Amino acid sequence: MKRFRFRLEPLLRLRAHKEEEWRLKLGQAQAECSRIENQIQMLHRERSAVFASDAGNDMDYHLSRALYLGRIEDKTRELQQDLTQAYARKEEVLKTYTEARREYEAINKIKEKRVAEYRKEWFREEAKEIDDIANSRIAGGYRGTL
C-alpha cells in the first residue's frame, strides 16, 4: 500500500505558521497591557507613599507634594487611556488569532480524518495479506509447525 500523503499539507503548514504568528502577536498585546497595568499600580503605590509622608507645616513641601500628586494623577489618567487602547488592540488581535486558529483546526481535522481512514484501510489490507498467506499455506499442504 502506498505511503500516506495529505494533499493539503502545504496549506496546513501555511495556516499553522499564520496561527503561530498571530499567537505571538496576541502575547505581545497581552504583555503591553500588563506593562501598562504595572505602571499604573506603581503610580498608585507612589501616590500612597506621598500621602503617607508628612513634613509638618513646611509650605514648600506641601506645595511640592500637591504638584507631584497632580503629576501622578495626570500620568495615571494618561496610562488609563493607553490601557483602554491597548485592550482594544488586544481584542482585535484576539479576533484575528481566533480566526487563524479556526482555519488551522479545520484543515487539521480533515487531515486527522484522512489519517484515520488510511490507517483503517492499511489494517484491512494487512489482515487480507495475512489471510492470503495463511490460506496459501493450507492450500499448498504445508505441514510444518507454526
N, C-alpha and C positions, 0 to 999 in steps of 0.2 A: 504494500500500500504506500502511496506517496506520502511524503512528509507534509505536515500541516503548514499551510501558508495562508495568512489572513490578508486579503487583498487591500483592506483599508488600513493596514499597519502604518503607512506614511501619514495618513490623516490622523490616526490615533496619536502618533508621536508629536505631530504638529499641535494637536489640541492639548496634549499633556504639557507641552512647552508653554503654550499660551496660558493654561491654568496655573502653572508654576509661576509664571511671570506676574500674573495678577495676584497670586497669593503673597508674593514678595512685596508687591505694591501695597496690599492690604496691611501687611506687617509694618511697613514704613508709615502708613497713615495712622495706625494704632500707636506707634512709637511717638509720632508727633503729638497726638492727643495726650499721651501720658507725660511727655516732656512739658507741655503747657500746664497740665494739671499740677505737676510737681512745682512749677514756678509759682503758680497761684497759692499752693499750700505753703511754700517758703515765704511768700509775702504775708500770708495770714499769721505765720509764726513770728515774723519780724514785727508786724503790727502789734501783736500781743506783747512782745518783749518791750516795745517802745512804750506801750501803755503801762506796763508793769514798772518801768523805771521812773524814778522821781528824783528831781534835783532840788526840791524845796521851792522857794519863791523866786528863783532866778528867772526873770522875764525873758532874757535872751534864750535861755534853754527852752522855755515854754513856746516861744515863737518858732524856734528851730524845730522843735518837736511837732508843732502843728503843721509847719510847712512839709516836714518829712512825711507825716501821716497823710497829708494831701497828695503828696507824690506817690505814696504807696497805693492810695485809693485809685488814683489815675491809672497807674500801671496795672492794677488789678482789673479795672474796667476794660482796659485795652486787651489784656490777656483773655478776659472772658469773651470778648468779641472774636479774638483769634481762635479760641477754643470752639466757639459756635461754628466758625468757618471750617475748622479742622474736622469737626464731627460731620459737617455736610460733605466735605471731600471724602471722608472715610465711608460714608453711606453710599456715595457714588461708586467708589472703588469696590465696595462690598457687593453692590448690584452687578457690576461687571464681572467680578470674580465668581459670583454665584452662577451667572450665565455661562461663563467659560467652564466652570466645573460641571454644569449640567450637560454641556456639549461633549465634554470628555467622557462623562459617565455613560452617555447614550451610545457612543461608539464602543466603549469598553464592554458594555453589556452585550452588544452584538458579538464582539469577539469571544466573550465567555460562552455564549450560546453555541457559536461555531466550534469552539474547542470541545465543548461537551458532546456535540454531535459527532465530531471527528473521533473522539475517544470511544464513544459508543460503537461507531462503525468499525474502528480498529479492533476493539474487543470481539465484535461479531466476526470479523474476518479471521482473527486469531483462533477463535473457537472453531470456525469452519475448517481451517487448516489442520488443527489438531484432530478433529473428527475425520478428515480425509486421511491423515496418516494412520490413525487407529484402524479405520475401515480397510485401508490398503494392506495392513499387516494381517488382518483377519482373513481377507480375501486371498492373500498370497500364501496362506498356510504357514505363517510364521509360528514356529514352535519354541522360540526362545523364551527366557524369563524376562519379565519386565522389572 
